[in-house]
């Protein structure tokens, strides 16, 4: 349960989840494919010429240690509260733990909370201490990962500044960031995103944001109303059914049954 929470936190922040075990790390081929998928266009000669000044500016926006500072702010706020909640086992958490150890569904167990807690202690009498140590270790590890990520972020931000701003604009930005007020703005604007007020505002706005998707199905139907519906296997031509059968290795009768069963669940 705790590890799933760590993964959820990381995913929701588009940052870090649980560190992967060595055997779960992407292999070189996978990493190469991902790198190629998100490959960026090289800088033009003009953009390359602006890069040194852009790097100077970004060094003020993301000074060394900024991302660690940002992560510390996150754990001082929302993430810290969530982890504290996760450490404290609810009866449902304990039942899920026991069910997992027994290989059954928690709904199948007819034990009292006291009996479940007793069995949980049999499996792991130091569960509370274990979860506490995991909670203490997570901020440290995430901070280390952010520190490792910082040079890459600084490099990419510099490239984006060189692409997005002209020489004159970079001069103005650099002049502002060179002042005391500009330097304070550069540093604080990067870390203010983790302020508890921002987290609270995000939670406050969440119902309205999710409300946009409340009638999503109806809007999708309306948006595609003029398009013909997707065909079923039975609606394909004889030549098309034969081609699908040849490609998949299934005979047409089996494909007909399989597609019919899928249609019943749609």
N, C-alpha and C positions, 0 to 999 in steps of 0.2 A: 504493500500500500504506500509506504513512504517513498519508495523509488518511483512509483507511478506518479506521485505528486511532484517529485523533482522534475520528471520528464515533462509533465503538464506545464509547470512553471516556465521551464526553459522554452518550450514550444510557443507558449503564449506571448513570450517576450521576444521571440525570434532571436534568442541569444543562445542559451546553453541548457541542455537537459542533463541527464546523468552521464558522466564520462563513460564512454563505451569500453567494454573489455577489449583486450587486444584482438581476440578472435572475431570481434564484431566490427572492427574498423574497416572502412571501405578499402578494397584492394587497389592497386595502382591503376588497373584498367578502368575501374569504376570512377576513380578520381579523375582520370584523364578524360573520360566521357563527360563528366560533370563540368570540368573546366572548359571543354570545347563547347558545351551547350550554352554556357554563360560567357563565352569569350567576347571581349569588348573590342571595338575598333581601335587601332593604334592611334596615338595622337598625331595630328598634322604637324608640320614643321613650325607653323605659327603657334600652335598650342604648346608644343615642346619648348619654344622660346619663353613662354609665359610660366613654365613649370617652376623655375627657381623661386620666383616671387610668390607663386601660389604655395609652395612648400613653406616659405617663411611665414605666411599668413596662417596656414593650417597648424604650424607649430605653436601658434598663439591660441588657436581655437581648441586644439587637443594637445595641451602640454603633457609631458610625461607624467603618468600616473592618473590621468583624467578618467580613464575607463574603470580603473580600480575604484576611484572615488565615486563614480556613478553607480557601480555595483554595490558599494557600501551603503549608498543612499537608498537603494532599492531594498536591501535587507533591513535597514533601519525603519522602513515603512511597510508597504503591503506584503512583501515577501516574508519579512520577519513574522508578521502576524499570521500568515498562512502556515508557515512552518511550525509556529507555536501550537496552532490548532491541530496540526497533523501529529505532533508528538503526543498529544493527549488523546488516548484511545477512547472511542465511544464504544458502547456495547455492540454496535453494528460492525465496527472495525475488528473487534475481538472475535466476533462470530465469523467474519470473513477469513481472518487469519486461521482459525481452527478448521474451518471448512476446507481451506486450501491445503492444510496439512493432512487432512483425512481424505482428500480427493472427492469430496461431495459438495453439493450446493448448500449454501447457508440456509436456504428455505427448507431443505430436507431435515434439518436438525430440530429436534423437539426438546432441547435441553434448556434449562433455566439459565439466566445470565450468570448466576453464581457457578453453575457447573461448567459453563463455557469458559469463564475466567480461570477456573481451576485447571481445566485441560490446557488452556493457553499457557499457563505457567509451567505445566509439565513439558510442553514442547520447547518453551523458551522462557525460563524464569528471569532473564535479564533483558527482556524486550524493551522496557522503558529506557534503560541505560543505553541500549543499542541505538534506539531511535534518537536519543538525545545526542549521542556522539555523531551520528550521521548528520543531524541538524547543525551541529557545530562545524562539521567538516565541509558541508556544502558551500557556505559563503566563501570559505578559504579557497576551495577548488575553483569556484566560479570566478573569483577574483583573479586567480592565476591564469585562467583561460582568457579573461578580458585583457590582462596584461600582455599575454602572448598575441592577442589579436590587434593590439594597439598600433604597432608599426604598419601593419597592412592597412588598417583604417586610415592612418595618417597619409600613406602613399596614395590611396584611392581618392581621398578627399582632395588632396593636392591636384590630382589629375582632373577631378570634376571642377575645381575652381579654375584651372587653366582652360578648360573647355567652355565653362559657363560665363566667364567674365572677360572683358576686354582689358587691354593694358591700363587704360585710364581708370576703369572701375577697380582693378586690382590696386592701383596706386591709392585711390580714395579709401578702399577697405583697409589697406595696410596702414595708412596714415591714422585712421580712426583706432584701429587695434593697437597702435603704438602709444596711444594716450593711456592714462591711468583708467579712465572710464571705459575706453574700448577694450583694454585688457581684461577688466572685470567683467564686461559684457561677454567677451569671447569665452571666458572660462565658465561663467555661471549659466550662459545660454545652453551649454552642452549638458550640464548636470541638472538644470531645473526640470527637465522632463521626468526625473525620478522623484520630484517633490511629492509628498503625500497629497497635496492639493490636486495635483494632476491625476494621481491615482483615483482620488475620491471623485473628481469630475468625470473621469472615464466610467466609473461605476454608476454615477448619477445619470449619465447620458445613455447608458447601455439599454434601458427599456425602449427609449425612443429610437435608438439605432436598430435594435432588433425588430421594432415595429415595422420598419421598412420592408422586412421580409415576411410579415404576417400574411400578406395576400400574394406571396411570390408565385404560388402555383397558378392562381387565376391570371396573373399578369403574363406568365410564361405561355399559358394557353392562348391568351389574346394575341401575344406577340407572334405566335406561330400558327395562328388560325388559318392563314392563307396557304400554308404549306401542306402538301399531301402527307398523310400519316406514314410512318415506317411500315414496311411490309413484313408479314410473318413468313416463315419458311414455306407454308402452304401456298402463299400468294406469289412466290417466285415462279418463273417460267420453268418448264421441264429441263431446259438446258442449264439454267442457273442452279436448280436443285442438284442436278448431276455434277456440276462443277464444284459446288459446296461439299457434296459427299466425297468426291475424289480428293479434294484438298484436305478435308478433316479426317478421312479414313473411316467415317461412319457410313452405314448404309442409309438410304433415304427414309426407310421406315423408322429407324431409330431416331434420326434427326426430326422427323415429324412428331414423334412422341415427346421428345425432349423440348422442342419448341412449343408444343401445345401446353406442356406443364408450366413453362415459363410464362406463357400468355395468361394462364389462370391466376398467376400471382401478381401480375401487373395491375 
